[in-house]
Amino acid sequence: MLVVLRGAGDMGTGVAIRLWRSGFRVVALEVPCPLAVRRTVSFSEAVHDGRARVEEVIAARAGTAAEVAAILDDGMVAVLVDREGAAIETLRPDAVVDAILAKRNTGTQIEMAPLVVGLGPGFAAGEDVHAVVETNRGPDLGRVYWRGSAEANTGRPSPILGQSETRVIRAPTDGEIRALRQIGEIVDEGAPVAQVGGATVHAPFQGVIRGMLRTGTGVMAGLKVGDIDPRLDPSLCFRVSDKALAVGGGVLEALMMYRSGRLV
């Protein structure tokens, strides 16, 4: 089966890896300038670098929809710059998964493929998608809904060792970001970690730089530009998160239920 993912950030990449490991052929669609903060675990980096490796899986950028088949035949995930999803009609996938995580539907339609899955809030199963996978941490994380919607956006990141909103680095103003630290570096509380439009952003506590946008990326005030992890384990910066794997498991379940005809 061929699956097209709309979005190749860390969550979409976790889904792609689960599907790739299960034998699916996967194409990920991205925007020209991705805003994935956790770049070390995001196939969206292939947009800039041509290729991206996350754990043992390699993704390669395709220049056109016609180049996708060769990349898939080489055992890789294909990444195609296609903001609007125009290539879906050409690729004719068995399933489309909206992994944009915009907290709203930005254009995915139930007619795009025999099975269309939306991740998180903003979708209604049975209306604009066939199924929705829960992305909110808790007892329902990764659960597949064939009717209804996922939990509403809480507006707060899940806490890690008691740190929630404080672990998110946001742009203090409009401008281009200049990263002062590398992903995987341990920083002390108060250490400068980035500059945006001349304003310096400091670490709110001691932790590991888990994610940071590329230097030179244009951002708006309030946008998430980085992520600090209080667990002080740099290896976690290079591994797919438990949340992304759980959501990927939900997508896999939806695909297998569709394949077997045992829909709820």
C-alpha positions in Angstrom: 0.0 0.0 0.0 1.1 3.5 -0.8 0.5 6.2 1.9 0.9 9.9 1.5 1.6 12.0 4.6 0.9 15.7 4.6 3.6 17.0 6.8 7.0 15.5 7.7 7.8 17.2 11.1 8.6 15.0 14.1 5.1 13.7 14.4 4.7 12.9 10.7 8.1 11.3 10.7 7.2 9.1 13.6 4.1 7.9 11.6 6.2 7.5 8.5 8.8 5.3 10.3 6.1 3.1 11.9 4.5 2.6 8.4 7.9 2.0 6.7 8.9 -0.6 9.2 5.5 -2.3 8.6 6.1 -2.6 4.9 4.2 0.4 3.6 5.6 2.7 0.9 5.5 6.3 2.2 5.6 9.7 0.5 5.7 12.8 2.7 4.6 16.2 1.4 6.1 19.3 2.8 6.2 23.1 2.4 9.2 24.9 0.8 10.4 26.2 4.2 9.5 23.7 6.9 9.2 24.9 10.5 10.0 21.6 12.3 11.7 22.4 15.6 12.9 18.9 16.3 14.9 18.8 13.1 17.0 15.8 14.1 13.9 13.5 14.0 12.1 15.2 11.1 12.2 14.0 7.4 11.4 17.6 6.5 15.1 18.2 6.7 15.4 16.5 3.3 13.8 19.6 1.8 17.0 21.5 2.6 19.6 18.7 2.5 18.3 16.3 -0.1 18.3 13.5 2.3 17.5 13.0 6.0 18.1 10.0 8.2 16.1 9.3 11.4 17.1 6.3 13.3 17.6 3.6 10.6 15.2 5.1 8.0 16.4 7.4 5.2 14.2 9.9 3.3 15.2 11.5 0.0 13.7 14.6 -1.7 12.0 14.1 -5.0 12.1 17.0 -7.4 8.8 15.9 -9.1 6.1 13.3 -8.5 7.6 11.3 -11.3 10.8 10.8 -9.3 8.9 9.4 -6.3 8.8 5.8 -7.6 12.5 5.5 -7.9 13.1 6.6 -4.3 10.5 4.2 -3.0 12.0 1.4 -5.1 15.3 2.1 -3.3 13.7 1.5 0.0 13.5 5.1 1.2 10.7 7.5 2.2 10.1 10.1 -0.5 9.8 13.8 0.4 8.1 16.1 -2.1 7.6 19.8 -1.7 3.9 20.2 -2.3 2.0 22.6 0.0 -1.4 22.1 -1.5 -1.2 18.3 -2.0 -1.5 18.6 -5.8 0.6 15.4 -6.3 -2.0 13.2 -4.5 -4.1 13.0 -7.6 -1.1 11.8 -9.6 0.2 9.4 -7.0 -3.2 7.9 -6.3 -2.3 6.5 -2.8 -4.3 4.0 -0.9 -4.3 6.4 2.1 -3.7 10.0 2.9 -2.7 11.1 6.5 -2.9 14.7 7.5 0.1 15.2 9.9 0.3 18.9 9.6 -0.9 19.3 13.2 -2.3 22.8 12.6 -5.1 22.1 15.1 -7.5 22.7 12.2 -8.1 21.2 8.7 -6.0 23.2 6.2 -7.4 21.5 3.1 -7.5 17.7 3.5 -10.7 16.2 2.1 -12.2 12.7 2.5 -12.3 12.2 -1.3 -8.5 12.4 -1.5 -8.0 8.6 -1.1 -9.9 5.4 -0.2 -8.8 6.1 3.4 -8.1 9.5 4.8 -6.8 10.0 8.4 -6.4 13.2 10.4 -4.1 13.6 13.4 -5.4 15.5 16.3 -8.0 18.2 16.7 -9.6 20.0 13.7 -11.0 16.9 11.9 -14.4 15.1 12.1 -14.4 11.4 11.4 -17.0 10.5 8.8 -17.1 14.1 7.5 -13.8 15.5 6.2 -11.7 12.4 7.0 -12.6 8.7 7.6 -10.7 8.4 10.9 -9.0 10.6 13.5 -6.1 9.6 15.7 -5.8 11.2 19.2 -2.6 13.2 19.7 -3.2 14.5 23.2 -1.2 12.7 25.9 -3.2 10.6 28.3 -5.2 7.4 28.3 -6.5 8.0 24.7 -3.2 8.8 23.0 -3.0 7.0 19.7 -6.7 5.9 19.9 -8.5 5.8 16.5 -11.9 7.5 16.2 -14.2 6.4 13.4 -16.8 8.9 14.6 -16.4 12.2 16.2 -13.2 14.2 16.8 -10.0 14.2 18.9 -9.7 16.2 22.1 -9.7 19.9 21.8 -6.3 21.7 21.7 -5.2 22.4 25.3 -2.8 25.1 24.3 -0.2 23.7 26.7 2.7 21.4 25.9 2.7 18.1 27.8 4.8 18.5 31.0 8.3 16.8 31.2 9.7 16.6 34.8 7.3 19.4 35.7 8.2 21.7 32.9 5.4 22.5 30.4 5.1 25.9 28.7 8.5 26.9 30.1 10.3 24.3 28.0 9.1 25.9 24.7 11.3 28.6 23.3 9.2 31.2 21.5 10.3 34.1 19.3 10.2 37.4 21.2 9.7 39.4 18.1 9.5 39.1 14.3 12.7 38.5 12.4 15.2 35.8 11.4 16.4 33.3 14.0 20.1 32.8 14.7 20.7 29.6 16.8 23.4 30.1 19.4 23.4 26.4 20.5 23.2 23.1 18.7 20.6 20.4 19.2 21.9 18.0 21.8 23.8 20.6 23.8 23.3 20.9 27.6 22.8 24.5 28.7 22.5 26.1 32.1 19.6 28.2 33.2 19.9 31.7 31.8 22.3 30.7 29.0 21.7 32.5 25.6 20.3 29.9 23.2 19.0 32.0 20.2 18.6 35.5 18.8 15.6 36.7 16.9 15.6 40.1 15.3 18.4 41.3 17.6 16.6 40.0 20.8 18.3 37.3 22.7 16.4 34.3 24.1 17.7 32.6 27.3 17.3 29.1 28.7 14.6 29.1 31.4 16.2 26.2 33.2 19.0 23.7 32.8 18.3 21.2 30.1 19.2 19.8 26.7 18.4 21.7 23.5 16.0 19.2 22.0 15.0 21.3 19.0 15.8 24.5 17.3 14.8 26.1 13.9 17.5 26.5 11.3 19.5 29.8 11.4 18.1 32.2 8.9 14.5 31.0 9.2 12.0 33.9 9.2 9.6 33.8 12.2 6.9 35.8 13.8 6.6 36.8 17.4 5.3 34.0 19.6 6.2 31.2 17.2 7.8 28.1 18.7 11.4 28.2 17.6 13.0 25.8 20.1 12.5 23.2 22.8 14.5 22.5 26.0 14.3 19.1 27.6 15.0 19.0 31.4 15.9 15.3 31.4 19.6 16.0 30.5 19.8 13.1 28.1 21.1 14.2 24.7 20.3 10.8 23.1 16.6 11.6 23.3 17.2 14.4 20.8 17.9 11.9 18.1 15.2 9.3 18.8 11.5 9.4 17.7 9.4 10.3 20.7 7.1 7.9 22.5 4.2 10.2 21.5 5.0 10.1 17.8 5.3 6.3 17.9 2.0 6.0 19.7 0.3 8.2 17.1 2.0 6.2 14.4 0.6 3.0 15.9 -2.9 4.5 15.7 -2.4 5.3 12.0 -1.2 1.7 11.4 -4.2 0.4 13.2 -6.5 2.5 11.0 -4.8 1.2 7.9 -4.9 -2.4 8.9 -8.6 -2.1 9.9 -9.4 -0.6 6.5 -7.3 -3.3 4.8 -9.2 -6.1 6.6 -12.6 -4.4 6.2 -13.2 -4.5 9.9 -14.1 -0.8 10.3 -15.9 0.4 13.4 
